[in-house]
Amino acid sequence: MKGGEDPARYVLEPNGDSKNSAIKQVASGRFGVTSYYLSNAQELQIKIVQGAKPGEGGELPGSKVYPWIAKVRYSTPGVGLISPPPHHDIYSIEDLGELIHDLKNANRNARISVKLVAEVGVGTVAAGVCKAHADVVLISGFDGGTGASPLSSIKHAGAPWELGLSETHQTLVLNNLRNRITVEVDGQLKTGRDVAIGCLLGAEEFGFATAPLVVMGCIMMRACHLNTCPVGVATQNPDLRENFTGDPGHVVNFMHFIAQDLREYMSKLGFRTINEMVGRSDMLNMKEAIDHWKARGLDFSHILYKPDVPSSTGRFCQVSQDHGLEKSLDLRLLLDICKPALEQGKMVNSTLPIKNTDRVVGTILGNEVSKRYGFDGLPEDTIYLNFKGSAGQSFGAFVPHGITLNLEGDANDYTGKGLSGGKIIIYPPRQSTFVPEENIIIGNVAFYGATSGEAYICGMAGERFCVRNSGLHTVIEAVGDHGCEYMTGGRVVILGPTGRNFGAGMSGGIAYVLDEYGDFTSHCNMEMVAIESLDKKEDIEEVKKMIEKHVAFTSSDRGRSLLSSWNDSVSKFIKVIPNDYKRALETMERVSSRGMNGDEAVMAAFEENANDIARAGGN
């Protein structure tokens, strides 16, 4: 499952069936990735790339962002969505290791897998993935399909899964890493023979997508992006979805046939178990009589090479990864301290020291809250933890509603990553003498993928502040380059300078920026946003209220100074609002003025938006 999931699916059906998706993807867009979403998975898959579109982010046209899609993705109906090409919290293997660790904290019972694309050099990357403590590495071939792939990628990018799988298995075996990680492969597997070849080349798990879709009724119209699928598979149009005739039993039957086909190949080769087969590339032969002139002389010896290693070297996964969770502050202290809140819902308030080796503080605690109290979490401030010192990476990642983390000190990169309703307050030590708005107090990529909650930061953030924010309300005093990239919701108030390329790919939410020197337009990416003065009463009231809360929580001198001369200060604020988002809000106001409300109003506004986009020839 990618792009969020309706929490209603986590409740069992009356007959005991479950709609819950066992594998949940964490892609670059982080759409709908909340603590509750992560807590209801058996496997969490970090989708670095996809076989059919390596190195590219997906795009969902506004005409397909129906209200129920917008709800689970924390976005606006009718407004197109863009996934960033990279994960902005992954720029090295060490960064990937941190995200793997974050997700393992968010759900200790889930396997963590990493999806890579088959390409030259993927074996080296897979070795890094193993060393970063992933439980599974998935090699994805170019033959797979996705409706979000550009035609140029489908035709010209990626490589066959056989090449990537062979290189991955060989590299892992040669570096004595293969026994620490499960290798999976996908990319148009259709038969038991495909599975057998994949196993002999080094995989022990196999992914099927296109074939089961066809079994469910897909007729390969290749119009997934147009929302016109005639059989109701790749569309959100309610009328077209009525045409869907798929039956889960058909997929079950198909997989039984695949298993039977595989058993027959195993019997011919003399294998009783999958583990015996893994990596036995010596059982694969080239066709001796190649009758096409383009194929004559091809040498598959490197692909079919079987590494010459000691017999004790593992050829399949035999050892569980050590995620080091026992070192976490949550397991050492926080769960015990917060036991009254977790078990009885009682208020907890505690003060603790923190140091920068304490990573992902609050995430295991948040997972326990989500498991016990569901999507809504606990009442506000039920758990109030005060920290003093320097927090490590991913402080407060995925923290749900009911948990407040108050830090007197500073924090490293990825602060508040995926914040899910919790509250984070950070300010310098009371005895410090530096000017907060001129000094970085939280690192890069803070609040990446936050879906809801509040944050008040008395100081400056590094680069990529609030990338893909979809619901967080936050106040900060200055930010580095690339602030609010790909933002789709929430409110951001910035009491100082912003750095370059502000608002690139921003399609929702609003940023209010103090433009003291009148040069903000030179820092802002104007491709998708408009800049307005702060002249609406509701905007002025919202900004003032957020700054007042900022001062109350952090004792910010900057905020206090602005409030003391508010009439002068408010004239220096500008409002950054995405063009499509503004249009959607205006449509909603129009619909509401006709007396509509609730779901009826949302659907009517969406239909008007879709019609406007169609007339304009847009997305």
Order of alpha helices (4+ residues) and beta strands (2+ residues): beta-alpha-beta-beta-alpha-beta-alpha-beta-alpha-beta-alpha-alpha-beta-alpha-beta-alpha-alpha-alpha-alpha-alpha-beta-alpha-beta-beta-beta-beta-beta-beta-beta-beta-beta-alpha-alpha-alpha-beta-alpha-alpha
